[in-house]
Amino acid sequence: MERVAFDSTVIATAGYDPSVRTLEVEFVSGEVYRYFLVPARVWRELRAAESAGSYFNAAVRDHYPEEWMPGAATR
């Protein structure tokens, strides 16, 4: 999945696959997680948010099934 860079102190990169409604987030710590069943609206709002980290914490974390992706960092 292709990810785009974020200007955030929490999120380094993120990408979205609308065909399977999956959001992939690489945190500045290097950890990568996939979130499933995420509506496209959430991806659009995350990209447009003034604070991607705050939006992520309010709208994604603990709201969707997740999977840790060890070794999936882009850096």
Secondary structure, DSSP 8 states (H G I E B T S, - for coil): ---EE---SSEEEEEEETTTTEEEEEETTS-EEEE-S--HHHHHHHHH-S-HHHHHHHHTTTTS-EEE-TT----
